[in-house]
Amino acid sequence: MSYYWRGGLLPHANLECDSHSGSVEVRLTAQTGGEFTVSTFEGSVRNEFGPSKLVHARELKGRELQCALPGDQDARIIIRNYKGPMLLLKQ
C-alpha cells in the first residue's frame, strides 16, 4: 500500500505513517514548520527539506533521518517504512 500527503499542517499537528514496502510521498507547503523523523530498514529517502543522509538508528537495526523545518507550526511528521521508498518534497 502506498501513502500520499499533500498540503500544509495545522499548528502542533502530528502526521504519522507506517508502511512495509509501499511508497510514501509527503509534499508540504513552504510555510509548514516542524520536525521529521524517518526510519527504514532497507528503504530509500529523497528529502528536499534538509539532510538526506540516513544514519544508523539508535533503537533499530535500520537507519533513520531527522530533520527540522523552519516555521511556527511545530508539527511532527513520523514515517516508518520497512523497505519502500520515501519522498519528502516541497510543494
C-alpha positions in Angstrom: 0.0 0.0 0.0 1.3 3.5 -0.8 0.6 6.7 1.1 0.4 10.3 -0.2 0.0 13.6 1.7 -0.1 17.0 0.0 -0.6 20.3 1.7 0.2 22.0 5.0 -0.4 21.0 8.6 -2.2 22.8 11.4 -0.1 24.1 14.4 1.0 21.2 16.6 -0.3 18.6 14.2 1.0 15.1 14.1 1.3 13.2 10.8 2.3 9.6 11.2 2.7 6.8 8.6 3.7 3.2 8.8 4.3 1.1 5.7 6.0 -2.2 5.0 7.0 -1.9 1.3 4.8 0.7 -0.3 5.9 4.1 -1.3 5.3 7.2 1.0 5.2 10.6 -0.5 4.8 13.7 1.6 4.5 17.2 -0.1 4.4 20.1 2.3 3.9 23.8 1.7 6.8 26.1 2.4 5.1 27.5 5.4 4.9 24.2 7.2 7.3 24.1 10.2 8.1 21.2 12.4 10.3 18.1 12.7 10.7 15.0 10.5 11.6 11.6 11.9 12.0 9.0 9.2 13.1 5.4 9.8 13.7 2.5 7.5 15.3 -0.9 7.4 16.1 -1.2 3.7 14.2 1.7 2.0 15.5 4.9 0.3 14.7 8.5 1.2 14.6 11.6 -1.0 14.5 14.7 1.2 14.2 18.2 -0.2 14.0 19.8 3.3 17.4 19.2 4.8 20.0 16.5 5.3 19.3 13.4 3.2 21.9 11.1 4.8 20.4 8.2 6.8 22.3 7.3 9.9 22.2 4.1 12.0 19.2 4.2 14.2 19.7 4.2 17.9 16.8 1.9 18.7 16.5 -0.1 15.5 18.7 -2.2 13.3 17.9 0.1 10.4 18.6 3.7 9.6 16.9 7.0 10.5 16.8 10.6 9.4 15.8 13.6 11.5 15.3 17.0 10.0 13.8 20.3 11.4 11.7 22.5 9.2 11.7 26.3 9.9 8.3 27.7 10.8 6.0 28.2 13.7 3.6 25.2 13.3 5.7 22.9 15.5 4.3 19.9 13.6 5.7 16.4 13.9 6.0 14.1 10.9 6.9 10.5 11.7 7.4 8.0 8.9 8.4 4.3 9.3 8.8 2.2 6.2 10.5 -1.2 6.2 11.8 -1.3 2.6 9.7 1.1 0.4 10.9 4.5 -1.0 10.0 7.7 0.9 9.8 11.1 -0.7 9.8 14.3 1.4 9.1 17.0 -1.1 8.4 20.8 -1.2 5.1 21.8 -2.8 
